[in-house]
Amino acid sequence: MVTLENKQSQVRRKQMTPEDRERIVSKVLAGLSIKDISVALDMNYKTVWKIATNFLKTGDVHAKPCGGDRRSKLTLEQKNNICLARHRLPAKA
């Protein structure tokens, strides 16, 4: 049995395309309100508001990159020390 709570957690969000963002910005520049844009494009008000305010503040339409810093926090020397320590320890049975 699928409850309302389970049903809501199964809903996938629509991916925001660069073209969607450009449509929002073009309507902002045309003078439409955030509410009018969200109704016209059938998008969430908060989503339209975030894209519009980000554009007005920075002039940038593109989304920020996701994923964070993937670089290693260890130096090469620290990595080498870990490898040496692994080889020195006896293997557990």
PDB file of N, CA, C and O in Angstrom:
ATOM      1  N   MET A   1       0.841  -1.180   0.000  1.00  0.00           N
ATOM      2  CA  MET A   1       0.000   0.000   0.000  1.00  0.00           C
ATOM      3  C   MET A   1       0.886   1.243   0.000  1.00  0.00           C
ATOM      4  O   MET A   1       1.819   1.347   0.796  1.00  0.00           O
ATOM      5  N   VAL A   2       0.596   2.164  -0.877  1.00  0.00           N
ATOM      6  CA  VAL A   2       1.375   3.393  -0.982  1.00  0.00           C
ATOM      7  C   VAL A   2       0.646   4.487  -0.216  1.00  0.00           C
ATOM      8  O   VAL A   2      -0.487   4.839  -0.544  1.00  0.00           O
ATOM      9  N   THR A   3       1.301   5.017   0.799  1.00  0.00           N
ATOM     10  CA  THR A   3       0.696   6.109   1.557  1.00  0.00           C
ATOM     11  C   THR A   3       1.061   7.431   0.912  1.00  0.00           C
ATOM     12  O   THR A   3       1.902   7.487   0.015  1.00  0.00           O
ATOM     13  N   LEU A   4       0.424   8.487   1.373  1.00  0.00           N
ATOM     14  CA  LEU A   4       0.692   9.816   0.829  1.00  0.00           C
ATOM     15  C   LEU A   4       2.144  10.208   1.055  1.00  0.00           C
ATOM     16  O   LEU A   4       2.778  10.811   0.189  1.00  0.00           O
ATOM     17  N   GLU A   5       2.669   9.857   2.239  1.00  0.00           N
ATOM     18  CA  GLU A   5       4.063  10.197   2.548  1.00  0.00           C
ATOM     19  C   GLU A   5       5.017   9.494   1.587  1.00  0.00           C
ATOM     20  O   GLU A   5       5.959  10.110   1.087  1.00  0.00           O
ATOM     21  N   ASN A   6       4.780   8.209   1.326  1.00  0.00           N
ATOM     22  CA  ASN A   6       5.630   7.469   0.389  1.00  0.00           C
ATOM     23  C   ASN A   6       5.496   8.017  -1.020  1.00  0.00           C
ATOM     24  O   ASN A   6       6.484   8.111  -1.748  1.00  0.00           O
ATOM     25  N   LYS A   7       4.288   8.378  -1.407  1.00  0.00           N
ATOM     26  CA  LYS A   7       4.029   8.897  -2.748  1.00  0.00           C
ATOM     27  C   LYS A   7       4.817  10.190  -2.968  1.00  0.00           C
ATOM     28  O   LYS A   7       5.398  10.387  -4.036  1.00  0.00           O
ATOM     29  N   GLN A   8       4.840  11.075  -1.960  1.00  0.00           N
ATOM     30  CA  GLN A   8       5.550  12.342  -2.098  1.00  0.00           C
ATOM     31  C   GLN A   8       7.051  12.132  -2.208  1.00  0.00           C
ATOM     32  O   GLN A   8       7.726  12.867  -2.928  1.00  0.00           O
ATOM     33  N   SER A   9       7.576  11.152  -1.514  1.00  0.00           N
ATOM     34  CA  SER A   9       9.019  10.922  -1.569  1.00  0.00           C
ATOM     35  C   SER A   9       9.437  10.297  -2.899  1.00  0.00           C
ATOM     36  O   SER A   9      10.618  10.320  -3.245  1.00  0.00           O
ATOM     37  N   GLN A  10       8.477   9.735  -3.651  1.00  0.00           N
ATOM     38  CA  GLN A  10       8.791   9.107  -4.925  1.00  0.00           C
ATOM     39  C   GLN A  10       8.758  10.087  -6.088  1.00  0.00           C
ATOM     40  O   GLN A  10       9.176   9.737  -7.191  1.00  0.00           O
ATOM     41  N   VAL A  11       8.273  11.307  -5.870  1.00  0.00           N
ATOM     42  CA  VAL A  11       8.156  12.283  -6.946  1.00  0.00           C
ATOM     43  C   VAL A  11       9.541  12.806  -7.295  1.00  0.00           C
ATOM     44  O   VAL A  11      10.275  13.267  -6.421  1.00  0.00           O
ATOM     45  N   ARG A  12       9.896  12.734  -8.581  1.00  0.00           N
ATOM     46  CA  ARG A  12      11.188  13.261  -9.038  1.00  0.00           C
ATOM     47  C   ARG A  12      11.030  14.707  -9.448  1.00  0.00           C
ATOM     48  O   ARG A  12      10.031  15.091 -10.055  1.00  0.00           O
ATOM     49  N   ARG A  13      12.013  15.493  -9.113  1.00  0.00           N
ATOM     50  CA  ARG A  13      12.003  16.890  -9.531  1.00  0.00           C
ATOM     51  C   ARG A  13      12.380  16.996 -10.991  1.00  0.00           C
ATOM     52  O   ARG A  13      13.187  16.217 -11.498  1.00  0.00           O
ATOM     53  N   LYS A  14      11.786  17.970 -11.664  1.00  0.00           N
ATOM     54  CA  LYS A  14      12.118  18.213 -13.057  1.00  0.00           C
ATOM     55  C   LYS A  14      13.471  18.921 -13.106  1.00  0.00           C
ATOM     56  O   LYS A  14      13.716  19.856 -12.344  1.00  0.00           O
ATOM     57  N   GLN A  15      14.327  18.482 -13.983  1.00  0.00           N
ATOM     58  CA  GLN A  15      15.642  19.104 -14.142  1.00  0.00           C
ATOM     59  C   GLN A  15      15.483  20.465 -14.811  1.00  0.00           C
ATOM     60  O   GLN A  15      14.817  20.574 -15.841  1.00  0.00           O
ATOM     61  N   MET A  16      16.084  21.493 -14.240  1.00  0.00           N
ATOM     62  CA  MET A  16      16.014  22.840 -14.793  1.00  0.00           C
ATOM     63  C   MET A  16      17.060  22.964 -15.899  1.00  0.00           C
ATOM     64  O   MET A  16      18.258  22.836 -15.643  1.00  0.00           O
ATOM     65  N   THR A  17      16.613  23.210 -17.112  1.00  0.00           N
ATOM     66  CA  THR A  17      17.527  23.326 -18.249  1.00  0.00           C
ATOM     67  C   THR A  17      18.011  24.769 -18.385  1.00  0.00           C
ATOM     68  O   THR A  17      17.368  25.685 -17.872  1.00  0.00           O
ATOM     69  N   PRO A  18      19.131  24.980 -19.065  1.00  0.00           N
ATOM     70  CA  PRO A  18      19.590  26.352 -19.315  1.00  0.00           C
ATOM     71  C   PRO A  18      18.560  27.164 -20.104  1.00  0.00           C
ATOM     72  O   PRO A  18      18.448  28.376 -19.922  1.00  0.00           O
ATOM     73  N   GLU A  19      17.809  26.490 -20.981  1.00  0.00           N
ATOM     74  CA  GLU A  19      16.775  27.195 -21.755  1.00  0.00           C
ATOM     75  C   GLU A  19      15.660  27.694 -20.840  1.00  0.00           C
ATOM     76  O   GLU A  19      15.128  28.784 -21.048  1.00  0.00           O
ATOM     77  N   ASP A  20      15.300  26.892 -19.818  1.00  0.00           N
ATOM     78  CA  ASP A  20      14.291  27.322 -18.844  1.00  0.00           C
ATOM     79  C   ASP A  20      14.770  28.574 -18.112  1.00  0.00           C
ATOM     80  O   ASP A  20      14.006  29.520 -17.920  1.00  0.00           O
ATOM     81  N   ARG A  21      16.028  28.573 -17.711  1.00  0.00           N
ATOM     82  CA  ARG A  21      16.594  29.729 -17.006  1.00  0.00           C
ATOM     83  C   ARG A  21      16.586  30.970 -17.902  1.00  0.00           C
ATOM     84  O   ARG A  21      16.277  32.071 -17.446  1.00  0.00           O
ATOM     85  N   GLU A  22      16.926  30.782 -19.167  1.00  0.00           N
ATOM     86  CA  GLU A  22      16.940  31.915 -20.099  1.00  0.00           C
ATOM     87  C   GLU A  22      15.533  32.452 -20.335  1.00  0.00           C
ATOM     88  O   GLU A  22      15.349  33.660 -20.486  1.00  0.00           O
ATOM     89  N   ARG A  23      14.534  31.562 -20.369  1.00  0.00           N
ATOM     90  CA  ARG A  23      13.149  32.017 -20.517  1.00  0.00           C
ATOM     91  C   ARG A  23      12.715  32.852 -19.321  1.00  0.00           C
ATOM     92  O   ARG A  23      12.032  33.864 -19.477  1.00  0.00           O
ATOM     93  N   ILE A  24      13.114  32.425 -18.129  1.00  0.00           N
ATOM     94  CA  ILE A  24      12.782  33.184 -16.922  1.00  0.00           C
ATOM     95  C   ILE A  24      13.408  34.567 -16.988  1.00  0.00           C
ATOM     96  O   ILE A  24      12.738  35.566 -16.728  1.00  0.00           O
ATOM     97  N   VAL A  25      14.689  34.632 -17.334  1.00  0.00           N
ATOM     98  CA  VAL A  25      15.397  35.913 -17.388  1.00  0.00           C
ATOM     99  C   VAL A  25      14.804  36.827 -18.453  1.00  0.00           C
ATOM    100  O   VAL A  25      14.678  38.031 -18.230  1.00  0.00           O
ATOM    101  N   SER A  26      14.441  36.277 -19.598  1.00  0.00           N
ATOM    102  CA  SER A  26      13.861  37.119 -20.652  1.00  0.00           C
ATOM    103  C   SER A  26      12.538  37.719 -20.197  1.00  0.00           C
ATOM    104  O   SER A  26      12.224  38.860 -20.536  1.00  0.00           O
ATOM    105  N   LYS A  27      11.765  36.962 -19.435  1.00  0.00           N
ATOM    106  CA  LYS A  27      10.494  37.487 -18.929  1.00  0.00           C
ATOM    107  C   LYS A  27      10.718  38.517 -17.817  1.00  0.00           C
ATOM    108  O   LYS A  27       9.953  39.473 -17.690  1.00  0.00           O
ATOM    109  N   VAL A  28      11.767  38.319 -17.014  1.00  0.00           N
ATOM    110  CA  VAL A  28      12.113  39.316 -15.990  1.00  0.00           C
ATOM    111  C   VAL A  28      12.498  40.625 -16.668  1.00  0.00           C
ATOM    112  O   VAL A  28      12.062  41.698 -16.249  1.00  0.00           O
ATOM    113  N   LEU A  29      13.315  40.536 -17.718  1.00  0.00           N
ATOM    114  CA  LEU A  29      13.737  41.736 -18.443  1.00  0.00           C
ATOM    115  C   LEU A  29      12.571  42.405 -19.167  1.00  0.00           C
ATOM    116  O   LEU A  29      12.601  43.609 -19.419  1.00  0.00           O
ATOM    117  N   ALA A  30      11.539  41.616 -19.501  1.00  0.00           N
ATOM    118  CA  ALA A  30      10.349  42.174 -20.146  1.00  0.00           C
ATOM    119  C   ALA A  30       9.437  42.868 -19.138  1.00  0.00           C
ATOM    120  O   ALA A  30       8.479  43.539 -19.522  1.00  0.00           O
ATOM    121  N   GLY A  31       9.738  42.707 -17.840  1.00  0.00           N
ATOM    122  CA  GLY A  31       8.986  43.421 -16.820  1.00  0.00           C
ATOM    123  C   GLY A  31       7.897  42.620 -16.132  1.00  0.00           C
ATOM    124  O   GLY A  31       7.130  43.187 -15.353  1.00  0.00           O
ATOM    125  N   LEU A  32       7.802  41.332 -16.388  1.00  0.00           N
ATOM    126  CA  LEU A  32       6.785  40.515 -15.730  1.00  0.00           C
ATOM    127  C   LEU A  32       7.154  40.275 -14.273  1.00  0.00           C
ATOM    128  O   LEU A  32       8.331  40.283 -13.911  1.00  0.00           O
ATOM    129  N   SER A  33       6.144  40.063 -13.443  1.00  0.00           N
ATOM    130  CA  SER A  33       6.381  39.769 -12.030  1.00  0.00           C
ATOM    131  C   SER A  33       6.776  38.302 -11.876  1.00  0.00           C
ATOM    132  O   SER A  33       6.552  37.482 -12.767  1.00  0.00           O
ATOM    133  N   ILE A  34       7.366  37.997 -10.732  1.00  0.00           N
ATOM    134  CA  ILE A  34       7.786  36.627 -10.454  1.00  0.00           C
ATOM    135  C   ILE A  34       6.570  35.696 -10.485  1.00  0.00           C
ATOM    136  O   ILE A  34       6.636  34.595 -11.032  1.00  0.00           O
ATOM    137  N   LYS A  35       5.472  36.145  -9.898  1.00  0.00           N
ATOM    138  CA  LYS A  35       4.263  35.319  -9.871  1.00  0.00           C
ATOM    139  C   LYS A  35       3.750  35.054 -11.283  1.00  0.00           C
ATOM    140  O   LYS A  35       3.395  33.922 -11.612  1.00  0.00           O
ATOM    141  N   ASP A  36       3.711  36.088 -12.115  1.00  0.00           N
ATOM    142  CA  ASP A  36       3.245  35.916 -13.493  1.00  0.00           C
ATOM    143  C   ASP A  36       4.143  34.950 -14.273  1.00  0.00           C
ATOM    144  O   ASP A  36       3.658  34.136 -15.058  1.00  0.00           O
ATOM    145  N   ILE A  37       5.450  35.051 -14.046  1.00  0.00           N
ATOM    146  CA  ILE A  37       6.394  34.163 -14.730  1.00  0.00           C
ATOM    147  C   ILE A  37       6.186  32.719 -14.279  1.00  0.00           C
ATOM    148  O   ILE A  37       6.162  31.803 -15.101  1.00  0.00           O
ATOM    149  N   SER A  38       6.034  32.522 -12.969  1.00  0.00           N
ATOM    150  CA  SER A  38       5.870  31.158 -12.460  1.00  0.00           C
ATOM    151  C   SER A  38       4.585  30.520 -12.972  1.00  0.00           C
ATOM    152  O   SER A  38       4.556  29.322 -13.250  1.00  0.00           O
ATOM    153  N   VAL A  39       3.524  31.311 -13.099  1.00  0.00           N
ATOM    154  CA  VAL A  39       2.264  30.785 -13.632  1.00  0.00           C
ATOM    155  C   VAL A  39       2.403  30.501 -15.127  1.00  0.00           C
ATOM    156  O   VAL A  39       1.968  29.452 -15.603  1.00  0.00           O
ATOM    157  N   ALA A  40       3.005  31.425 -15.864  1.00  0.00           N
ATOM    158  CA  ALA A  40       3.124  31.275 -17.318  1.00  0.00           C
ATOM    159  C   ALA A  40       3.989  30.076 -17.702  1.00  0.00           C
ATOM    160  O   ALA A  40       3.693  29.383 -18.675  1.00  0.00           O
ATOM    161  N   LEU A  41       5.053  29.831 -16.943  1.00  0.00           N
ATOM    162  CA  LEU A  41       5.971  28.738 -17.270  1.00  0.00           C
ATOM    163  C   LEU A  41       5.684  27.460 -16.480  1.00  0.00           C
ATOM    164  O   LEU A  41       6.380  26.457 -16.639  1.00  0.00           O
ATOM    165  N   ASP A  42       4.651  27.503 -15.626  1.00  0.00           N
ATOM    166  CA  ASP A  42       4.270  26.355 -14.797  1.00  0.00           C
ATOM    167  C   ASP A  42       5.463  25.863 -13.982  1.00  0.00           C
ATOM    168  O   ASP A  42       5.810  24.681 -14.002  1.00  0.00           O
ATOM    169  N   MET A  43       6.089  26.815 -13.254  1.00  0.00           N
ATOM    170  CA  MET A  43       7.232  26.499 -12.401  1.00  0.00           C
ATOM    171  C   MET A  43       6.953  27.010 -11.001  1.00  0.00           C
ATOM    172  O   MET A  43       6.122  27.896 -10.802  1.00  0.00           O
ATOM    173  N   ASN A  44       7.653  26.443 -10.039  1.00  0.00           N
ATOM    174  CA  ASN A  44       7.512  26.849  -8.660  1.00  0.00           C
ATOM    175  C   ASN A  44       7.947  28.304  -8.488  1.00  0.00           C
ATOM    176  O   ASN A  44       8.948  28.736  -9.060  1.00  0.00           O
ATOM    177  N   TYR A  45       7.180  29.053  -7.689  1.00  0.00           N
ATOM    178  CA  TYR A  45       7.461  30.471  -7.454  1.00  0.00           C
ATOM    179  C   TYR A  45       8.871  30.663  -6.909  1.00  0.00           C
ATOM    180  O   TYR A  45       9.608  31.531  -7.375  1.00  0.00           O
ATOM    181  N   LYS A  46       9.245  29.849  -5.919  1.00  0.00           N
ATOM    182  CA  LYS A  46      10.556  29.992  -5.272  1.00  0.00           C
ATOM    183  C   LYS A  46      11.697  29.739  -6.260  1.00  0.00           C
ATOM    184  O   LYS A  46      12.730  30.406  -6.198  1.00  0.00           O
ATOM    185  N   THR A  47      11.515  28.788  -7.162  1.00  0.00           N
ATOM    186  CA  THR A  47      12.532  28.502  -8.174  1.00  0.00           C
ATOM    187  C   THR A  47      12.724  29.702  -9.086  1.00  0.00           C
ATOM    188  O   THR A  47      13.851  30.115  -9.356  1.00  0.00           O
ATOM    189  N   VAL A  48      11.618  30.255  -9.557  1.00  0.00           N
ATOM    190  CA  VAL A  48      11.678  31.427 -10.436  1.00  0.00           C
ATOM    191  C   VAL A  48      12.300  32.599  -9.692  1.00  0.00           C
ATOM    192  O   VAL A  48      13.118  33.329 -10.252  1.00  0.00           O
ATOM    193  N   TRP A  49      11.916  32.783  -8.434  1.00  0.00           N
ATOM    194  CA  TRP A  49      12.440  33.887  -7.627  1.00  0.00           C
ATOM    195  C   TRP A  49      13.956  33.772  -7.463  1.00  0.00           C
ATOM    196  O   TRP A  49      14.674  34.762  -7.602  1.00  0.00           O
ATOM    197  N   LYS A  50      14.444  32.558  -7.167  1.00  0.00           N
ATOM    198  CA  LYS A  50      15.891  32.368  -6.982  1.00  0.00           C
ATOM    199  C   LYS A  50      16.667  32.681  -8.258  1.00  0.00           C
ATOM    200  O   LYS A  50      17.694  33.358  -8.213  1.00  0.00           O
ATOM    201  N   ILE A  51      16.178  32.191  -9.389  1.00  0.00           N
ATOM    202  CA  ILE A  51      16.874  32.419 -10.662  1.00  0.00           C
ATOM    203  C   ILE A  51      16.848  33.898 -11.019  1.00  0.00           C
ATOM    204  O   ILE A  51      17.856  34.450 -11.460  1.00  0.00           O
ATOM    205  N   ALA A  52      15.697  34.546 -10.829  1.00  0.00           N
ATOM    206  CA  ALA A  52      15.565  35.966 -11.167  1.00  0.00           C
ATOM    207  C   ALA A  52      16.448  36.837 -10.278  1.00  0.00           C
ATOM    208  O   ALA A  52      17.142  37.720 -10.781  1.00  0.00           O
ATOM    209  N   THR A  53      16.433  36.605  -8.967  1.00  0.00           N
ATOM    210  CA  THR A  53      17.249  37.430  -8.072  1.00  0.00           C
ATOM    211  C   THR A  53      18.736  37.183  -8.289  1.00  0.00           C
ATOM    212  O   THR A  53      19.537  38.113  -8.198  1.00  0.00           O
ATOM    213  N   ASN A  54      19.111  35.939  -8.574  1.00  0.00           N
ATOM    214  CA  ASN A  54      20.514  35.646  -8.872  1.00  0.00           C
ATOM    215  C   ASN A  54      20.954  36.391 -10.130  1.00  0.00           C
ATOM    216  O   ASN A  54      22.059  36.932 -10.181  1.00  0.00           O
ATOM    217  N   PHE A  55      20.095  36.419 -11.137  1.00  0.00           N
ATOM    218  CA  PHE A  55      20.429  37.134 -12.364  1.00  0.00           C
ATOM    219  C   PHE A  55      20.546  38.636 -12.105  1.00  0.00           C
ATOM    220  O   PHE A  55      21.476  39.276 -12.595  1.00  0.00           O
ATOM    221  N   LEU A  56      19.618  39.199 -11.345  1.00  0.00           N
ATOM    222  CA  LEU A  56      19.646  40.642 -11.090  1.00  0.00           C
ATOM    223  C   LEU A  56      20.855  41.048 -10.249  1.00  0.00           C
ATOM    224  O   LEU A  56      21.369  42.156 -10.402  1.00  0.00           O
ATOM    225  N   LYS A  57      21.313  40.163  -9.364  1.00  0.00           N
ATOM    226  CA  LYS A  57      22.478  40.468  -8.528  1.00  0.00           C
ATOM    227  C   LYS A  57      23.792  40.288  -9.280  1.00  0.00           C
ATOM    228  O   LYS A  57      24.687  41.127  -9.186  1.00  0.00           O
ATOM    229  N   THR A  58      23.903  39.185 -10.028  1.00  0.00           N
ATOM    230  CA  THR A  58      25.193  38.825 -10.621  1.00  0.00           C
ATOM    231  C   THR A  58      25.247  38.970 -12.134  1.00  0.00           C
ATOM    232  O   THR A  58      26.330  39.068 -12.712  1.00  0.00           O
ATOM    233  N   GLY A  59      24.085  38.983 -12.779  1.00  0.00           N
ATOM    234  CA  GLY A  59      24.054  39.013 -14.233  1.00  0.00           C
ATOM    235  C   GLY A  59      24.300  37.647 -14.850  1.00  0.00           C
ATOM    236  O   GLY A  59      24.448  37.526 -16.066  1.00  0.00           O
ATOM    237  N   ASP A  60      24.344  36.614 -14.006  1.00  0.00           N
ATOM    238  CA  ASP A  60      24.626  35.256 -14.472  1.00  0.00           C
ATOM    239  C   ASP A  60      23.349  34.430 -14.499  1.00  0.00           C
ATOM    240  O   ASP A  60      22.558  34.463 -13.557  1.00  0.00           O
ATOM    241  N   VAL A  61      23.155  33.692 -15.579  1.00  0.00           N
ATOM    242  CA  VAL A  61      21.961  32.861 -15.743  1.00  0.00           C
ATOM    243  C   VAL A  61      22.242  31.416 -15.354  1.00  0.00           C
ATOM    244  O   VAL A  61      21.319  30.684 -14.999  1.00  0.00           O
ATOM    245  N   HIS A  62      23.489  30.998 -15.416  1.00  0.00           N
ATOM    246  CA  HIS A  62      23.848  29.594 -15.252  1.00  0.00           C
ATOM    247  C   HIS A  62      23.810  29.155 -13.792  1.00  0.00           C
ATOM    248  O   HIS A  62      24.001  29.959 -12.880  1.00  0.00           O
ATOM    249  N   ALA A  63      23.561  27.871 -13.593  1.00  0.00           N
ATOM    250  CA  ALA A  63      23.550  27.285 -12.258  1.00  0.00           C
ATOM    251  C   ALA A  63      24.977  27.127 -11.756  1.00  0.00           C
ATOM    252  O   ALA A  63      25.915  26.980 -12.540  1.00  0.00           O
ATOM    253  N   LYS A  64      25.123  27.160 -10.445  1.00  0.00           N
ATOM    254  CA  LYS A  64      26.439  26.941  -9.854  1.00  0.00           C
ATOM    255  C   LYS A  64      26.802  25.461  -9.978  1.00  0.00           C
ATOM    256  O   LYS A  64      25.915  24.607  -9.975  1.00  0.00           O
ATOM    257  N   PRO A  65      28.079  25.153 -10.086  1.00  0.00           N
ATOM    258  CA  PRO A  65      28.469  23.743 -10.155  1.00  0.00           C
ATOM    259  C   PRO A  65      28.187  23.041  -8.830  1.00  0.00           C
ATOM    260  O   PRO A  65      28.318  23.640  -7.762  1.00  0.00           O
ATOM    261  N   CYS A  66      27.805  21.785  -8.904  1.00  0.00           N
ATOM    262  CA  CYS A  66      27.503  20.985  -7.719  1.00  0.00           C
ATOM    263  C   CYS A  66      28.596  19.951  -7.504  1.00  0.00           C
ATOM    264  O   CYS A  66      29.318  19.590  -8.434  1.00  0.00           O
ATOM    265  N   GLY A  67      28.709  19.484  -6.287  1.00  0.00           N
ATOM    266  CA  GLY A  67      29.623  18.382  -6.022  1.00  0.00           C
ATOM    267  C   GLY A  67      30.734  18.711  -5.055  1.00  0.00           C
ATOM    268  O   GLY A  67      31.304  17.800  -4.453  1.00  0.00           O
ATOM    269  N   GLY A  68      31.062  19.963  -4.884  1.00  0.00           N
ATOM    270  CA  GLY A  68      32.088  20.324  -3.925  1.00  0.00           C
ATOM    271  C   GLY A  68      33.498  20.016  -4.385  1.00  0.00           C
ATOM    272  O   GLY A  68      33.733  19.686  -5.547  1.00  0.00           O
ATOM    273  N   ASP A  69      34.430  20.129  -3.457  1.00  0.00           N
ATOM    274  CA  ASP A  69      35.850  19.941  -3.741  1.00  0.00           C
ATOM    275  C   ASP A  69      36.192  18.462  -3.684  1.00  0.00           C
ATOM    276  O   ASP A  69      36.087  17.842  -2.625  1.00  0.00           O
ATOM    277  N   ARG A  70      36.598  17.893  -4.803  1.00  0.00           N
ATOM    278  CA  ARG A  70      36.919  16.472  -4.877  1.00  0.00           C
ATOM    279  C   ARG A  70      38.419  16.209  -4.754  1.00  0.00           C
ATOM    280  O   ARG A  70      38.857  15.062  -4.842  1.00  0.00           O
ATOM    281  N   ARG A  71      39.197  17.254  -4.554  1.00  0.00           N
ATOM    282  CA  ARG A  71      40.644  17.056  -4.441  1.00  0.00           C
ATOM    283  C   ARG A  71      40.985  16.407  -3.101  1.00  0.00           C
ATOM    284  O   ARG A  71      40.255  16.555  -2.121  1.00  0.00           O
ATOM    285  N   SER A  72      42.079  15.704  -3.077  1.00  0.00           N
ATOM    286  CA  SER A  72      42.515  15.013  -1.874  1.00  0.00           C
ATOM    287  C   SER A  72      42.979  16.023  -0.832  1.00  0.00           C
ATOM    288  O   SER A  72      43.596  17.035  -1.164  1.00  0.00           O
ATOM    289  N   LYS A  73      42.680  15.739   0.418  1.00  0.00           N
ATOM    290  CA  LYS A  73      43.119  16.592   1.520  1.00  0.00           C
ATOM    291  C   LYS A  73      44.524  16.204   1.992  1.00  0.00           C
ATOM    292  O   LYS A  73      45.159  16.946   2.742  1.00  0.00           O
ATOM    293  N   LEU A  74      44.999  15.046   1.552  1.00  0.00           N
ATOM    294  CA  LEU A  74      46.308  14.564   1.966  1.00  0.00           C
ATOM    295  C   LEU A  74      47.389  15.019   0.995  1.00  0.00           C
ATOM    296  O   LEU A  74      47.169  15.125  -0.211  1.00  0.00           O
ATOM    297  N   THR A  75      48.553  15.280   1.556  1.00  0.00           N
ATOM    298  CA  THR A  75      49.698  15.588   0.701  1.00  0.00           C
ATOM    299  C   THR A  75      50.271  14.281   0.166  1.00  0.00           C
ATOM    300  O   THR A  75      49.935  13.202   0.654  1.00  0.00           O
ATOM    301  N   LEU A  76      51.125  14.381  -0.826  1.00  0.00           N
ATOM    302  CA  LEU A  76      51.755  13.191  -1.402  1.00  0.00           C
ATOM    303  C   LEU A  76      52.575  12.453  -0.347  1.00  0.00           C
ATOM    304  O   LEU A  76      52.595  11.223  -0.321  1.00  0.00           O
ATOM    305  N   GLU A  77      53.245  13.200   0.516  1.00  0.00           N
ATOM    306  CA  GLU A  77      54.044  12.581   1.578  1.00  0.00           C
ATOM    307  C   GLU A  77      53.156  11.792   2.543  1.00  0.00           C
ATOM    308  O   GLU A  77      53.520  10.689   2.952  1.00  0.00           O
ATOM    309  N   GLN A  78      52.001  12.342   2.908  1.00  0.00           N
ATOM    310  CA  GLN A  78      51.082  11.639   3.799  1.00  0.00           C
ATOM    311  C   GLN A  78      50.554  10.358   3.149  1.00  0.00           C
ATOM    312  O   GLN A  78      50.423   9.330   3.814  1.00  0.00           O
ATOM    313  N   LYS A  79      50.255  10.420   1.862  1.00  0.00           N
ATOM    314  CA  LYS A  79      49.782   9.222   1.150  1.00  0.00           C
ATOM    315  C   LYS A  79      50.854   8.140   1.143  1.00  0.00           C
ATOM    316  O   LYS A  79      50.560   6.964   1.356  1.00  0.00           O
ATOM    317  N   ASN A  80      52.099   8.545   0.896  1.00  0.00           N
ATOM    318  CA  ASN A  80      53.208   7.580   0.890  1.00  0.00           C
ATOM    319  C   ASN A  80      53.394   6.942   2.263  1.00  0.00           C
ATOM    320  O   ASN A  80      53.654   5.743   2.360  1.00  0.00           O
ATOM    321  N   ASN A  81      53.261   7.740   3.329  1.00  0.00           N
ATOM    322  CA  ASN A  81      53.394   7.208   4.689  1.00  0.00           C
ATOM    323  C   ASN A  81      52.299   6.188   4.987  1.00  0.00           C
ATOM    324  O   ASN A  81      52.558   5.181   5.647  1.00  0.00           O
ATOM    325  N   ILE A  82      51.099   6.432   4.518  1.00  0.00           N
ATOM    326  CA  ILE A  82      49.991   5.489   4.719  1.00  0.00           C
ATOM    327  C   ILE A  82      50.279   4.179   3.995  1.00  0.00           C
ATOM    328  O   ILE A  82      50.067   3.100   4.549  1.00  0.00           O
ATOM    329  N   CYS A  83      50.758   4.271   2.772  1.00  0.00           N
ATOM    330  CA  CYS A  83      51.086   3.062   1.998  1.00  0.00           C
ATOM    331  C   CYS A  83      52.184   2.259   2.680  1.00  0.00           C
ATOM    332  O   CYS A  83      52.101   1.034   2.760  1.00  0.00           O
ATOM    333  N   LEU A  84      53.209   2.942   3.170  1.00  0.00           N
ATOM    334  CA  LEU A  84      54.299   2.251   3.861  1.00  0.00           C
ATOM    335  C   LEU A  84      53.801   1.583   5.138  1.00  0.00           C
ATOM    336  O   LEU A  84      54.205   0.462   5.449  1.00  0.00           O
ATOM    337  N   ALA A  85      52.934   2.255   5.873  1.00  0.00           N
ATOM    338  CA  ALA A  85      52.404   1.691   7.112  1.00  0.00           C
ATOM    339  C   ALA A  85      51.558   0.454   6.827  1.00  0.00           C
ATOM    340  O   ALA A  85      51.580  -0.494   7.612  1.00  0.00           O
ATOM    341  N   ARG A  86      50.832   0.442   5.750  1.00  0.00           N
ATOM    342  CA  ARG A  86      50.013  -0.727   5.385  1.00  0.00           C
ATOM    343  C   ARG A  86      50.888  -1.940   5.087  1.00  0.00           C
ATOM    344  O   ARG A  86      50.551  -3.063   5.464  1.00  0.00           O
ATOM    345  N   HIS A  87      51.999  -1.714   4.419  1.00  0.00           N
ATOM    346  CA  HIS A  87      52.880  -2.820   4.053  1.00  0.00           C
ATOM    347  C   HIS A  87      53.648  -3.357   5.256  1.00  0.00           C
ATOM    348  O   HIS A  87      54.019  -4.531   5.271  1.00  0.00           O
ATOM    349  N   ARG A  88      53.890  -2.531   6.255  1.00  0.00           N
ATOM    350  CA  ARG A  88      54.639  -2.958   7.437  1.00  0.00           C
ATOM    351  C   ARG A  88      53.795  -3.812   8.374  1.00  0.00           C
ATOM    352  O   ARG A  88      54.320  -4.701   9.044  1.00  0.00           O
ATOM    353  N   LEU A  89      52.488  -3.549   8.427  1.00  0.00           N
ATOM    354  CA  LEU A  89      51.617  -4.276   9.353  1.00  0.00           C
ATOM    355  C   LEU A  89      51.354  -5.683   8.831  1.00  0.00           C
ATOM    356  O   LEU A  89      51.162  -5.878   7.631  1.00  0.00           O
ATOM    357  N   PRO A  90      51.345  -6.674   9.743  1.00  0.00           N
ATOM    358  CA  PRO A  90      51.032  -8.037   9.297  1.00  0.00           C
ATOM    359  C   PRO A  90      49.554  -8.140   8.913  1.00  0.00           C
ATOM    360  O   PRO A  90      48.700  -7.469   9.492  1.00  0.00           O
ATOM    361  N   ALA A  91      49.275  -8.983   7.940  1.00  0.00           N
ATOM    362  CA  ALA A  91      47.895  -9.173   7.481  1.00  0.00           C
ATOM    363  C   ALA A  91      47.106  -9.924   8.534  1.00  0.00           C
ATOM    364  O   ALA A  91      47.615 -10.865   9.142  1.00  0.00           O
ATOM    365  N   LYS A  92      45.858  -9.513   8.755  1.00  0.00           N
ATOM    366  CA  LYS A  92      44.986 -10.186   9.726  1.00  0.00           C
ATOM    367  C   LYS A  92      44.355 -11.403   9.068  1.00  0.00           C
ATOM    368  O   LYS A  92      43.994 -11.380   7.891  1.00  0.00           O
ATOM    369  N   ALA A  93      44.230 -12.466   9.854  1.00  0.00           N
ATOM    370  CA  ALA A  93      43.672 -13.711   9.310  1.00  0.00           C
ATOM    371  C   ALA A  93      42.170 -13.725   9.364  1.00  0.00           C
ATOM    372  O   ALA A  93      41.546 -14.700   8.945  1.00  0.00           O
TER     373      ALA A  93
END
